[in-house]
Amino acid sequence: MDMTLSETALPFDDIRNLVKSFPGPDEEALGKVRARDAELTKPAGSLGQLEDLAEWLAAWSGKAPPKITRPLVAIFATAHGVAEEGVSAFPSSVNRQMVENFAAGGAAINQICRAYDLGLKVFDLAVDMPTPSITKEDALDEANCAATMAYGMEALAGGVDLVCLGEMGIGNTTVAAAVICGLFGGNAEDWIGRGTGVDDEGLDRKKAAVEAAVARLNGEKDPLEVLRKTGGREIAAMAGLIIAARLQRVPLIVDGFVATAAAAVVYALEPDGLDHCLFAHVSAEQGHRRVLQHMGKEALLDFGMRLGEGSGAALAAGIAKAAAEMHSGMATFATAGVSGKEG
């Protein structure tokens, strides 16, 4: 699938055309997995959601039995001008420090990737150059937003066959809340939470920032316009990666609240556009459960996490890998010489 953005059309028109060309699930691969599952040495349905995961992997990769050989956690790191308005418990300098921590192998995500044998790449989206504060100016213009989405699409290079969304950016739960509020409505307090642990005064500033950002939209509901005006580079890049994964038939796992804001943009463009996505976990951010419900999505895990970094998605990837291995490696009743269920 050619995902090159044209030089003649408006950049967002190219994005919309890509979304219109989304393929559906591979029904042949799905049928093969269901047929094989009926012959495996276990009672039908006894592995519960693990069986659903095997079907999901086959349907969206086109592989039966499903295989995961090149899983990747892609972390998009950037900076936000709104962080200077006291909406986070941590300063923006943490962005660069955490990028260096990822590179040194010292972050939580490094340990999860090591435990589950997952690849990890960190994409530096001008982490030392914050976007303008969304309370006062648009975060991005159309060309830069589309280019950042295209950059996110490139994360699939190298034969990745399962991708996990991750992000790093002080202040980005505020930005994510603004994007979701702009897309789906409601009040700012419906979508905000304490992020990295902001105090009550900081939470009030966060509410005011989201209200100001959404007010600047002046009723604009176009998903890509909401993204560029109230979002950030990491949300744009993750939205681009979601689109590319669908077009290239790569199953994708969405992490927490901020990654779900990127998914919400794609959902608002095409409600069936997230069928290739697994939502890893319910974040401790109170708005996350609400937005999942709004989109009719259920998360795999509920561990009370709110770290970001793709940490929840990586945990879910470990479970997906186990589901694929069980389906592909388990013996059938015939090959194992085990008696099947009597009629």
Backbone hydrogen bonds, N-H to C=O, Kabsch-Sander energy under -0.5 kcal/mol:
donor,donor_aa,acceptor,acceptor_aa,energy
3,M,1,M,-0.6
13,D,10,L,-1.0
14,D,10,L,-1.4
15,I,11,P,-1.5
16,R,12,F,-2.5
17,N,13,D,-2.2
18,L,14,D,-1.9
19,V,15,I,-2.1
20,K,16,R,-2.0
21,S,17,N,-0.8
21,S,18,L,-0.8
22,F,19,V,-1.5
26,D,59,A,-3.0
27,E,25,P,-1.1
30,L,26,D,-2.1
31,G,27,E,-2.4
32,K,28,E,-2.0
33,V,29,A,-2.0
34,R,30,L,-2.2
35,A,31,G,-2.3
36,R,32,K,-2.5
37,D,33,V,-2.7
38,A,34,R,-1.4
39,E,36,R,-1.7
40,L,36,R,-0.6
40,L,37,D,-1.0
41,T,331,A,-2.2
42,K,40,L,-2.5
46,S,43,P,-2.1
48,G,45,G,-1.6
50,L,47,L,-2.2
51,E,48,G,-1.2
52,D,48,G,-1.1
53,L,49,Q,-2.4
54,A,50,L,-1.8
55,E,51,E,-1.9
56,W,52,D,-2.6
57,L,53,L,-2.7
58,A,54,A,-2.0
59,A,55,E,-2.8
60,W,56,W,-1.9
61,S,57,L,-1.3
62,G,58,A,-2.4
72,L,162,L,-2.7
73,V,119,G,-2.6
74,A,72,L,-0.6
74,A,164,C,-2.8
75,I,73,V,-0.6
75,I,121,K,-2.8
76,F,74,A,-0.5
76,F,166,G,-2.1
77,A,75,I,-0.6
77,A,123,F,-2.7
78,T,168,M,-2.2
80,H,170,I,-0.6
81,G,131,T,-1.5
83,A,80,H,-1.4
84,E,81,G,-1.8
85,E,82,V,-1.9
86,G,83,A,-1.1
94,V,91,P,-1.7
95,N,92,S,-1.8
96,R,92,S,-0.5
97,Q,93,S,-1.6
98,M,94,V,-2.9
99,V,95,N,-2.0
100,E,96,R,-2.1
101,N,97,Q,-1.7
102,F,98,M,-2.8
103,A,99,V,-2.0
104,A,100,E,-1.7
105,G,101,N,-0.7
105,G,102,F,-1.1
106,G,101,N,-2.5
107,A,101,N,-0.5
111,Q,107,A,-1.2
112,I,108,A,-1.9
113,C,109,I,-2.6
114,R,110,N,-1.8
115,A,111,Q,-2.2
116,Y,112,I,-2.0
117,D,113,C,-0.8
117,D,114,R,-0.5
118,L,113,C,-2.4
119,G,71,P,-2.2
121,K,73,V,-2.4
123,F,75,I,-3.6
123,F,121,K,-0.5
124,D,122,V,-0.6
125,L,77,A,-3.0
125,L,123,F,-0.9
126,A,124,D,-1.1
129,M,126,A,-2.3
131,T,79,A,-1.7
136,K,133,S,-1.9
137,E,133,S,-2.6
139,A,228,R,-0.5
139,A,229,K,-0.8
140,L,228,R,-2.3
145,C,141,D,-2.5
146,A,142,E,-2.6
147,A,143,A,-2.3
148,T,144,N,-2.1
149,M,145,C,-2.2
150,A,146,A,-2.4
151,Y,147,A,-2.0
152,G,148,T,-2.1
153,M,149,M,-1.8
154,E,150,A,-1.1
154,E,151,Y,-0.6
155,A,152,G,-1.6
156,L,153,M,-1.4
157,A,154,E,-1.8
159,G,156,L,-0.6
160,V,156,L,-1.0
161,D,70,R,-1.3
162,L,70,R,-0.8
163,V,251,P,-2.0
164,C,72,L,-2.8
165,L,253,I,-2.6
166,G,74,A,-2.1
168,M,76,F,-2.0
172,N,169,G,-2.4
174,T,171,G,-0.6
175,V,171,G,-1.5
176,A,172,N,-2.5
177,A,173,T,-2.0
178,A,174,T,-2.0
179,V,175,V,-2.3
180,I,176,A,-2.6
181,C,177,A,-2.6
182,G,178,A,-2.4
183,L,179,V,-2.0
184,F,180,I,-3.0
185,G,181,C,-2.1
190,D,187,N,-1.6
191,W,187,N,-0.5
191,W,188,A,-1.7
192,I,188,A,-1.5
197,G,194,R,-3.0
198,V,194,R,-2.6
203,L,199,D,-2.4
204,D,200,D,-1.9
205,R,201,E,-2.0
206,K,202,G,-2.3
207,K,203,L,-2.3
208,A,204,D,-2.3
209,A,205,R,-2.3
210,V,206,K,-2.4
211,E,207,K,-2.4
212,A,208,A,-2.4
213,A,209,A,-2.4
214,V,210,V,-2.6
215,A,211,E,-2.3
216,R,212,A,-1.7
217,L,213,A,-0.7
217,L,214,V,-0.8
218,N,214,V,-0.6
218,N,215,A,-1.1
220,E,217,L,-1.7
226,V,222,D,-2.7
227,L,223,P,-2.2
228,R,224,L,-2.3
229,K,225,E,-2.2
230,T,226,V,-2.3
231,G,227,L,-2.0
236,A,232,G,-2.2
237,A,233,R,-2.7
238,M,234,E,-2.3
239,A,235,I,-2.1
240,G,236,A,-2.2
241,L,237,A,-2.1
242,I,238,M,-2.2
243,I,239,A,-2.0
244,A,240,G,-2.5
245,A,241,L,-2.6
246,R,242,I,-1.7
247,L,243,I,-2.1
248,Q,244,A,-2.4
249,R,246,R,-0.9
250,V,245,A,-2.8
252,L,276,H,-2.0
253,I,163,V,-2.8
254,V,252,L,-0.5
254,V,278,L,-2.9
260,T,256,G,-2.3
261,A,257,F,-1.3
262,A,258,V,-1.2
263,A,259,A,-1.8
264,A,260,T,-2.4
265,V,261,A,-1.2
266,V,262,A,-1.4
267,Y,263,A,-2.6
268,A,264,A,-2.4
269,L,265,V,-1.4
270,E,266,V,-2.5
273,G,270,E,-2.8
275,D,272,D,-1.4
277,C,274,L,-2.1
278,L,252,L,-2.5
279,F,298,E,-0.5
280,A,254,V,-2.6
280,A,278,L,-0.7
281,H,255,D,-0.6
282,V,301,L,-1.8
283,S,281,H,-0.7
284,A,305,M,-2.4
288,H,285,E,-2.0
289,R,285,E,-0.7
290,R,286,Q,-1.0
291,V,287,G,-2.3
292,L,288,H,-2.4
293,Q,289,R,-2.1
294,H,290,R,-2.1
295,M,291,V,-1.8
296,G,292,L,-0.6
296,G,293,Q,-0.9
297,K,292,L,-2.9
300,L,279,F,-2.2
301,L,280,A,-2.1
304,G,282,V,-0.6
309,E,167,E,-1.9
311,S,308,G,-2.1
314,A,310,G,-2.5
315,L,311,S,-1.7
316,A,312,G,-2.2
317,A,313,A,-2.0
318,G,314,A,-1.7
319,I,315,L,-1.4
320,A,316,A,-2.5
321,K,317,A,-2.6
322,A,318,G,-1.7
323,A,319,I,-2.3
324,A,320,A,-2.3
325,E,321,K,-2.4
326,M,322,A,-2.6
327,H,323,A,-2.2
328,S,324,A,-2.5
329,G,325,E,-2.6
330,M,326,M,-1.7
333,F,39,E,-2.6
336,A,332,T,-2.3
337,G,333,F,-0.9
338,V,333,F,-1.6
